[in-house]
Amino acid sequence: TTIGSFRMSPVYEVSTTLMVQPTEISYLERGSLSFGARAAFISNEKEIIRSRTIAEEVVRQLRLHEKLGPPSFLSILLNKFFQTNPGPFEKAVRGLRRSLFVGSTSGPNIIEIGIKAEDPIEGARIVNAVAKVYIDYRYKASLRKTRGVYNFIAEQVKISQRKLNDSDRALREFKQREKMADLRAETAHILGRLSALDASLSGELAEYSEKDPRVVRTKEEIEKLTVKLESLPQKELELARLARAVKSNEEIYLILLKKMENARISEVAEMQGMGSARVIDPAVPPPYPLRRKRAIFILLGSIMSLVFGLGMAFFAEYRDSSIKSSKDIEQSLHSRVLGTIPSTPKKIRKYFLGFKR
């Protein structure tokens, strides 16, 4: 461990920052996102960046799977029998997803994308590619949304225009048949107020429920004015009803036209690159690697060596079966030792045996 701490390759940390804005379509969505909704939005975007879809596209664009070394013989053998070793492309995708880190900064809409790599230039290329692929993904998703909204509103405009034409034709035919001119001023005023309330009610029902106080209040006003109209003579009442239908359909038609124009503006803005995600600081290769905590590695290596040495000493003592004392003899032979003869030094033995020089 101690030697390995000095032989470890330097590691560089590379990151980029993005600003991500929710795709809010002003003509359909009102008000800004709450704190909780914004936090959920940022959390979802971070998961998209970590997703397999983004990783696969980055690996494909940078050909990261072609830069992997050949598999070992053991890996090939295990994969042949157990199918445990994925292919180069799958291995590159998994490696990228493991090494990538995505976090939030102090800014409410700022996302940081980073990676730790031994090659700072390659790390910067990967991080910038992840940011680009994500921005392209966001651009296409936003464009699909705005186009879908535009197509929906355009269809509603056609329907509204048909209703307006039908109501206008019915009003003209009634006037010609009954030989009637325009409504009286008071009736026209009530009719104009009803048409405005009808348009307001359509907008409120698109955002609120039937029991919402604003919807209830608008319905009550419409009912009061309708009661006033019902007190008119039959022919004038029918004329007022037809005129009201024309006025209401006309206002709804104009509102839809405005929404369709706003949808077209949003689509053009997306197509011109004014999207909801952009790079603030691109990733650049850092000049210095991360500081290694070599002192900690050395201390851990020393502790592990000491523990290993003590363990080996205890193991050797446990495995040693030689006799070292009279107690060992008694335990081995199950007999008492009556006495011991001390060991005689070698020189004295030689002297008494006649080998003295």
C-alpha positions in Angstrom: 0.0 0.0 0.0 2.8 2.4 0.9 4.7 1.8 -2.3 1.5 1.8 -4.3 0.6 5.3 -3.0 3.7 6.7 -4.7 3.1 4.7 -7.9 -0.6 5.7 -8.4 -1.4 7.6 -11.6 -2.5 11.2 -11.1 -6.2 11.8 -11.3 -7.7 15.0 -12.7 -11.2 16.4 -11.9 -12.9 18.1 -14.9 -16.4 19.7 -14.8 -18.7 22.0 -16.7 -21.7 24.0 -15.5 -25.1 24.4 -17.3 -28.1 26.7 -16.8 -31.3 24.8 -17.2 -34.7 26.6 -17.4 -38.1 24.9 -17.3 -39.9 24.9 -20.7 -42.8 27.2 -19.7 -45.2 28.1 -22.5 -46.7 31.4 -21.4 -49.9 31.1 -23.2 -50.8 27.8 -21.5 -48.9 27.9 -18.2 -49.2 30.8 -15.8 -46.9 31.7 -12.9 -43.5 30.6 -12.1 -42.6 27.2 -10.6 -42.7 26.9 -6.8 -39.5 26.0 -4.9 -40.6 22.4 -4.5 -41.6 22.1 -8.2 -38.3 23.7 -9.3 -36.3 21.3 -7.1 -38.1 18.4 -8.6 -37.5 19.7 -12.1 -33.7 20.0 -11.4 -33.7 16.5 -9.9 -35.3 15.1 -13.0 -32.9 16.9 -15.3 -29.9 15.4 -13.3 -31.4 11.9 -13.8 -31.7 12.6 -17.5 -28.0 13.5 -17.7 -27.1 10.3 -15.8 -29.4 8.2 -18.0 -28.3 5.4 -20.3 -29.7 7.3 -23.4 -27.2 10.2 -22.9 -24.3 7.8 -22.0 -24.9 5.7 -25.1 -24.9 8.7 -27.4 -21.6 10.1 -25.9 -19.9 6.7 -26.2 -21.1 6.5 -29.8 -19.9 10.0 -30.7 -16.5 9.8 -29.0 -16.0 6.1 -29.9 -15.0 5.3 -26.3 -15.7 1.6 -26.8 -12.9 1.5 -29.4 -10.4 2.8 -26.8 -10.8 0.0 -24.4 -8.0 -2.6 -24.1 -8.6 -6.2 -25.3 -10.2 -8.5 -22.6 -8.0 -10.9 -20.7 -7.9 -14.6 -21.4 -9.7 -15.3 -18.1 -12.5 -12.8 -19.1 -12.9 -14.4 -22.5 -13.1 -17.9 -20.9 -15.6 -16.8 -18.2 -17.7 -15.0 -20.8 -17.8 -18.1 -23.0 -19.3 -20.3 -20.4 -21.2 -17.9 -18.1 -21.8 -14.8 -20.3 -20.5 -12.6 -17.5 -18.4 -10.2 -19.6 -20.3 -7.5 -21.5 -19.2 -6.3 -24.9 -16.9 -3.2 -25.4 -19.8 -0.8 -26.1 -21.7 -2.0 -23.0 -18.6 -1.8 -20.9 -17.9 1.7 -22.0 -21.4 2.8 -21.3 -21.3 1.4 -17.8 -17.9 2.9 -17.1 -19.1 6.3 -18.2 -22.2 6.2 -16.0 -20.2 5.1 -13.0 -17.5 7.8 -13.4 -19.9 10.7 -14.1 -21.0 12.9 -11.3 -23.9 15.4 -11.6 -24.7 17.9 -8.9 -26.3 21.2 -8.1 -24.5 24.4 -7.1 -25.7 27.4 -5.2 -27.7 28.7 -8.2 -31.3 27.6 -8.4 -31.0 26.5 -12.1 -27.3 25.6 -12.3 -26.2 22.0 -12.8 -22.6 20.8 -12.6 -21.4 17.8 -14.7 -18.0 16.3 -13.9 -15.7 13.3 -14.2 -12.4 12.1 -12.7 -10.0 10.9 -15.3 -6.3 10.1 -15.6 -6.1 12.0 -18.9 -7.3 15.6 -18.4 -7.8 16.3 -22.1 -9.9 13.2 -22.6 -11.9 14.0 -19.5 -12.7 17.5 -20.8 -13.8 16.0 -24.1 -16.1 13.6 -22.4 -17.7 16.2 -20.1 -18.2 18.6 -22.9 -19.7 15.8 -25.0 -22.2 14.9 -22.2 -23.3 18.6 -21.9 -23.7 18.8 -25.7 -25.7 15.6 -26.0 -27.9 16.7 -23.1 -28.6 20.1 -24.6 -29.5 18.5 -27.9 -31.8 16.2 -26.1 -33.5 19.1 -24.3 -33.7 21.1 -27.6 -35.5 18.2 -29.4 -37.8 17.6 -26.4 -38.8 21.3 -26.2 -39.2 21.6 -29.9 -41.6 18.5 -29.9 -43.6 20.1 -27.1 -43.9 23.5 -28.8 -44.8 21.9 -32.1 -47.3 19.7 -30.5 -49.0 22.6 -28.8 -49.0 24.6 -32.0 -50.6 21.8 -33.9 -53.2 21.3 -31.2 -54.1 25.1 -31.1 -54.2 25.2 -34.9 -56.8 22.4 -35.0 -58.8 24.3 -32.3 -58.6 27.5 -34.4 -60.1 25.6 -37.4 -63.0 24.2 -35.2 -63.6 27.7 -33.7 -63.6 29.3 -37.2 -66.3 26.8 -38.4 -68.4 27.6 -35.3 -68.0 31.3 -35.9 -69.1 31.0 -39.5 -72.1 28.8 -38.6 -73.3 31.2 -35.9 -72.8 34.2 -38.2 -74.8 32.6 -41.0 -77.6 31.6 -38.6 -77.8 35.3 -37.4 -78.0 36.7 -40.9 -80.6 34.2 -42.0 -82.7 35.0 -38.9 -82.6 38.7 -39.5 -83.6 38.3 -43.1 -86.4 35.9 -42.3 -87.9 38.0 -39.5 -87.1 41.4 -41.0 -85.3 42.5 -37.8 -82.4 45.0 -37.5 -79.8 45.2 -34.8 -80.6 44.9 -31.1 -81.4 47.8 -28.8 -78.5 49.5 -27.0 -79.4 48.0 -23.6 -79.8 44.5 -25.0 -76.5 44.9 -26.9 -74.8 45.9 -23.7 -76.0 42.8 -21.9 -75.1 40.7 -24.8 -71.5 42.1 -24.9 -71.1 41.5 -21.2 -72.3 37.9 -21.6 -69.9 37.3 -24.5 -67.0 38.5 -22.4 -68.0 36.3 -19.5 -68.4 33.3 -21.8 -64.8 33.8 -23.0 -63.6 34.3 -19.5 -65.3 31.1 -18.3 -63.7 29.1 -21.1 -60.2 30.3 -19.9 -61.0 29.6 -16.3 -62.3 26.1 -16.9 -59.0 25.3 -18.7 -57.1 26.1 -15.5 -59.5 25.6 -12.6 -62.1 23.1 -11.5 -65.9 23.6 -11.6 -65.9 24.3 -7.8 -63.2 27.0 -7.9 -64.6 30.4 -6.5 -63.6 32.2 -9.7 -65.5 29.8 -11.9 -68.5 29.8 -9.6 -68.6 33.7 -9.5 -68.4 33.9 -13.3 -71.2 31.4 -13.7 -73.4 33.4 -11.3 -72.9 36.6 -13.3 -73.8 34.7 -16.6 -76.9 33.3 -15.0 -78.1 36.8 -13.8 -77.6 38.3 -17.3 -79.3 35.4 -18.9 -82.4 35.9 -16.8 -82.5 39.5 -18.0 -82.4 38.4 -21.6 -85.2 35.9 -21.1 -87.6 38.7 -20.2 -87.3 40.0 -23.8 -90.0 39.3 -26.4 -89.5 35.9 -28.1 -88.1 37.2 -31.4 -85.8 39.7 -29.8 -84.7 37.0 -27.4 -83.8 34.7 -30.3 -82.0 37.5 -32.0 -80.0 38.2 -28.8 -79.2 34.5 -28.4 -77.8 34.3 -32.0 -75.9 37.5 -31.6 -74.4 36.2 -28.3 -73.2 33.0 -30.1 -71.5 35.1 -32.8 -69.8 37.3 -30.3 -68.7 34.5 -28.0 -67.3 32.4 -30.9 -65.5 35.5 -32.3 -63.8 36.2 -29.0 -62.7 32.6 -28.6 -61.5 32.6 -32.1 -59.3 35.7 -31.5 -57.9 34.2 -28.3 -56.9 31.0 -30.1 -55.3 33.0 -32.9 -53.2 34.9 -30.4 -52.2 31.6 -28.7 -51.3 30.1 -32.0 -49.1 33.1 -32.8 -47.3 32.8 -29.5 -46.8 29.1 -30.1 -45.2 29.9 -33.5 -42.9 32.4 -31.8 -41.8 29.8 -29.2 -41.1 27.3 -31.9 -39.0 29.8 -33.9 -37.1 30.7 -30.7 -36.3 27.0 -30.1 -35.2 26.5 -33.7 -32.8 29.6 -33.5 -31.0 28.1 -30.5 -32.8 30.2 -27.8 -33.4 26.9 -25.9 -33.9 26.2 -22.2 -30.4 24.8 -21.5 -27.0 26.3 -22.3 -23.4 25.9 -21.2 -22.1 28.6 -18.8 -18.5 27.3 -18.3 -17.2 24.6 -20.7 -14.9 22.0 -19.3 -11.1 22.7 -19.7 -8.2 20.4 -18.8 -7.0 21.3 -15.3 -3.3 22.1 -15.0 -2.8 20.1 -11.7 -4.2 16.7 -10.6 -6.1 16.1 -7.4 -4.0 16.1 -4.2 -3.4 12.5 -3.1 -3.7 11.8 0.6 -0.5 9.9 0.7 0.0 10.3 4.4 -3.2 8.5 5.1 -2.3 5.7 2.6 1.1 5.3 4.3 -0.5 5.2 7.8 -3.0 2.6 6.6 -0.2 0.6 5.0 1.8 0.6 8.2 -1.2 -0.4 10.3 -2.1 -3.2 7.9 1.6 -4.4 7.9 1.7 -4.5 11.7 -1.6 -6.4 11.9 -0.4 -8.8 9.3 2.9 -9.4 11.1 1.2 -10.0 14.4 -1.2 -12.4 12.8 1.6 -14.3 11.2 3.5 -14.5 14.5 0.4 -15.8 16.4 -0.2 -18.3 13.6 3.4 -19.6 13.7 3.3 -20.0 17.4 0.0 -21.9 17.1 1.5 -24.2 14.5 4.7 -24.9 16.5 4.5 -28.4 18.1 8.1 -28.7 19.5 8.7 -29.4 23.2 10.0 -26.4 25.2 9.3 -27.3 28.8 8.6 -30.2 31.2 4.9 -29.1 31.1 4.9 -29.9 27.4 6.2 -33.4 28.1 3.6 -34.1 30.8 0.8 -32.9 28.4 2.1 -35.0 25.5 3.0 -38.3 27.4 0.4 -38.0 30.3 3.2 -38.8 32.8 4.9 -36.9 35.6 8.4 -35.6 35.2 10.5 -36.6 38.2 13.5 -34.4 37.4 15.4 -32.6 34.8 19.1 -32.8 33.8 20.5 -29.4 32.9 22.2 -29.0 29.5 26.0 -29.2 29.7 28.0 -26.6 27.7 29.7 -28.0 24.6 33.3 -27.2 25.9 32.7 -29.1 29.1 31.4 -32.1 27.3 34.5 -32.2 25.1 36.8 -31.9 28.1 35.3 -34.8 29.9 35.0 -37.0 26.8 38.7 -36.5 26.1 38.4 -34.1 23.1 40.0 -31.2 24.8 42.7 -29.6 22.5 
